[in-house]
Amino acid sequence: MLAQQRQQTILERVRSHGGVRVADLVRELGVSDMTIRRDLEVLAERGLLEKVHGGATALGPGSTEEPGFTAKSARQQQEKEAIARRAAQLVRSGTAVALSAGTTTWALAHHLIGVPELTVITNSIPVAEVFHRNPRADRTVVLTGGVRTPSDALVGPVAVSAIRRLHVDTLFLGVHGMSVRAGFTTPNLLESETDRELVAAAHRLVIPADHTKWNTVGISTIAELTEADVVISDAGLSQDARTELAERAGELIIAEGTP
């Protein structure tokens, strides 16, 4: 395959899936890691995609643009892992927690598989799969059902009806963006409705969100900054953002070990 053909294939993959990983392209296209990275550099220089750690994503986002799960999982991996480790420290055995859809909550799920006597409510297919692949007899996992979004969230009337009768100790809410003006937001209207039900069902609201979420605004607000009991972010969060969140949220935690 010629370089131009290969780059066109990569670009089509990014546009259809929202993002690609270098390792996947190496395996599928049968070329070296360096070759793929050069292709991504060429496409990025032409303004056709955005290079990220370990791959590339489509350009954007706008207030209604919703990257796929693969695209989002390639972004800020170190930050998300550190945030997830810190968030897991807030979970005690014998409690009920809810994890909304998102790549940071998906990372958190991996840190909760060893917690005994845990009940997990989620509208995220990838989060549920983490627990399914690591079963425990003393754990209960409830997957809400609903209509699937590009970010692998289950939303809509079925999800809302399932959540409405539930009560959890802590909700870990993945968000698309956060700002003083708009609060915590999502680019998906149906997901916003479902997430608001999760917020209503929770005694404590925890927002695990890396620094790139600050001043990113999706089309629909899930909750105001003042509704968060805890916000967990990384060392890349600006001082202005830290000041605003510390004043409005119940507690701001900066995860250790972030770049």
C-alpha positions in Angstrom: 0.0 0.0 0.0 1.4 3.4 -1.0 1.8 6.1 1.7 -1.1 8.2 0.2 -3.4 5.2 0.2 -2.4 4.3 3.8 -3.0 7.9 5.0 -6.4 8.0 3.3 -7.3 4.7 5.1 -6.2 6.2 8.4 -8.2 9.4 7.8 -11.3 7.4 6.9 -10.9 5.4 10.1 -10.6 8.5 12.2 -13.6 10.1 10.6 -15.8 7.0 11.1 -14.7 6.0 14.6 -13.6 9.4 16.0 -10.1 8.2 16.7 -7.4 5.6 16.1 -4.6 3.9 18.1 -1.1 3.5 16.7 -0.9 -0.1 17.9 -4.2 -1.0 16.1 -3.0 0.6 12.8 0.3 -1.2 13.0 -1.4 -4.5 13.3 -4.1 -3.9 10.7 -1.9 -2.2 8.0 1.1 -4.4 8.5 3.7 -1.5 8.8 6.0 -0.3 11.5 5.1 1.9 14.5 7.4 4.6 13.0 5.6 4.6 9.7 2.2 5.1 11.3 3.5 7.9 13.4 4.9 9.6 10.3 1.6 9.2 8.6 -0.2 10.8 11.6 2.3 13.7 11.6 1.6 14.3 7.9 -2.2 14.3 8.4 -1.9 16.5 11.5 0.2 19.0 9.6 -2.4 19.2 6.9 -5.0 20.0 9.6 -7.0 16.8 9.0 -6.7 15.2 12.5 -5.3 15.8 15.9 -2.4 13.8 17.2 -2.7 12.5 20.8 -0.7 10.2 23.0 -0.8 6.8 21.3 -2.9 7.7 18.3 -5.0 10.4 16.8 -8.5 11.8 17.0 -10.8 13.8 14.8 -10.7 17.6 15.0 -13.3 19.4 17.2 -15.2 19.4 19.3 -18.3 21.6 19.0 -21.0 21.8 21.6 -22.9 18.8 20.0 -19.9 16.9 18.8 -19.5 13.6 20.6 -16.3 11.7 20.1 -16.5 7.9 20.3 -15.2 5.9 23.2 -12.0 4.9 21.4 -11.2 8.5 20.5 -11.7 9.7 24.1 -9.8 6.8 25.6 -6.6 7.9 23.7 -6.6 11.3 25.4 -4.9 12.3 28.7 -4.3 8.6 29.6 -1.8 9.3 32.4 -4.1 12.0 33.9 -7.1 9.8 33.8 -5.3 6.9 35.4 -4.1 9.1 38.3 -7.5 10.6 38.8 -9.1 7.1 38.8 -6.6 5.8 41.4 -7.5 8.8 43.7 -11.2 8.4 43.1 -11.1 4.7 44.1 -9.9 5.8 47.5 -13.3 7.3 48.1 -15.1 3.9 47.8 -15.7 1.7 50.8 -16.7 -1.9 50.9 -20.4 -2.6 51.4 -21.6 0.6 49.6 -23.6 1.3 46.4 -21.9 3.4 43.8 -22.9 4.6 40.3 -20.5 5.1 37.5 -21.8 7.1 34.5 -20.4 6.6 31.0 -16.9 7.9 30.2 -13.3 6.9 29.8 -12.3 8.2 33.2 -15.1 6.3 35.0 -14.0 3.3 32.9 -10.5 3.7 34.3 -12.0 3.9 37.7 -13.9 0.7 37.3 -10.6 -1.2 37.0 -9.6 0.1 40.4 -12.8 -1.1 42.0 -12.8 -4.7 40.9 -11.1 -5.7 44.2 -13.6 -3.9 46.5 -15.7 -6.4 48.4 -19.5 -6.3 48.8 -19.9 -3.5 46.2 -23.1 -2.7 44.3 -22.4 -0.9 41.0 -25.1 0.9 39.0 -23.9 2.0 35.5 -25.3 3.1 32.2 -21.9 2.4 30.5 -21.4 -0.8 28.5 -17.5 -0.6 28.8 -17.8 -0.1 32.6 -20.1 -3.1 33.0 -17.7 -5.2 30.9 -14.8 -4.4 33.2 -16.7 -6.0 36.1 -18.1 -8.8 34.0 -14.5 -9.8 33.0 -13.5 -9.7 36.7 -16.4 -11.4 38.6 -16.9 -11.5 42.3 -19.6 -13.5 44.1 -20.2 -10.6 46.6 -20.6 -7.9 43.9 -23.8 -6.8 42.2 -23.7 -4.9 38.9 -26.8 -3.3 37.4 -26.7 -2.1 33.8 -29.5 0.3 33.2 -30.5 -0.6 29.6 -31.4 2.1 27.1 -30.3 3.5 23.7 -26.6 3.4 23.0 -24.7 6.7 22.2 -21.4 7.1 20.4 -19.6 7.2 23.8 -21.2 3.8 24.7 -23.6 5.3 27.2 -27.1 3.9 27.6 -29.7 6.7 27.6 -33.3 7.5 27.1 -36.6 6.5 28.8 -35.6 3.0 29.6 -32.4 4.2 31.4 -34.2 7.0 33.1 -36.9 4.7 34.4 -34.4 2.2 35.8 -32.4 4.9 37.6 -35.4 6.7 39.0 -36.1 4.1 41.6 -32.5 3.7 42.8 -30.5 5.3 45.6 -26.7 5.2 45.7 -24.1 6.4 48.2 -21.8 8.0 45.6 -22.0 8.9 41.9 -18.9 9.2 39.8 -20.0 11.3 36.9 -18.0 11.5 33.7 -18.4 14.9 32.0 -17.6 16.4 28.6 -16.8 19.8 30.0 -17.0 22.1 33.0 -17.2 25.9 33.3 -18.4 28.6 35.6 -21.1 29.6 33.1 -22.4 26.2 32.1 -21.5 23.9 34.9 -20.9 20.2 34.1 -22.0 19.5 30.5 -22.5 16.9 27.8 -22.9 17.1 24.0 -25.8 14.6 24.1 -29.2 15.8 25.1 -30.5 12.3 26.0 -27.4 11.6 28.0 -27.8 14.8 29.9 -31.3 13.7 31.0 -30.1 10.3 32.1 -27.1 11.8 34.0 -29.4 14.2 35.8 -31.4 11.2 37.1 -28.1 9.7 38.3 -27.3 12.9 40.1 -30.7 12.9 41.8 -30.2 9.3 42.9 -26.9 9.9 44.6 -26.1 11.0 48.2 -22.6 12.3 47.1 -21.6 13.6 43.6 -17.9 13.1 42.6 -16.7 14.5 39.3 -13.5 12.9 38.0 -12.4 15.2 35.2 -8.9 16.0 33.7 -7.8 19.6 33.1 -8.8 19.6 29.4 -12.4 19.6 30.5 -12.2 23.1 31.9 -14.0 25.7 29.8 -15.2 23.0 27.4 -18.9 23.4 27.0 -21.4 20.8 25.7 -24.9 21.7 24.6 -26.6 20.5 27.8 -25.9 21.1 31.5 -26.1 18.1 33.8 -25.3 19.9 37.1 -24.0 23.2 38.4 -20.5 23.4 39.8 -22.0 24.0 43.2 -23.7 20.6 43.1 -20.4 18.7 43.2 -19.3 17.4 46.5 -15.9 16.5 45.2 -14.0 17.3 41.9 -10.9 15.3 41.2 -8.6 16.7 38.5 -4.9 16.7 37.6 -1.9 18.9 38.0 -2.5 20.5 34.6 -5.5 22.3 35.9 -4.9 26.1 35.7 -4.8 28.2 38.8 -7.9 30.1 37.7 -9.8 26.8 37.4 -8.6 25.7 40.8 -9.8 28.9 42.4 -13.2 28.7 40.8 -13.7 25.0 41.6 -12.4 25.4 45.1 -14.9 28.2 45.7 -17.9 26.5 44.2 -17.5 22.7 44.6 -17.5 21.1 48.1 -13.8 19.9 47.7 -11.2 20.0 44.9 -8.6 17.2 44.9 -5.6 17.3 42.6 -4.5 13.7 41.9 -0.9 13.0 42.7 1.4 11.6 40.0 -0.1 13.6 37.2 2.1 15.2 34.6 
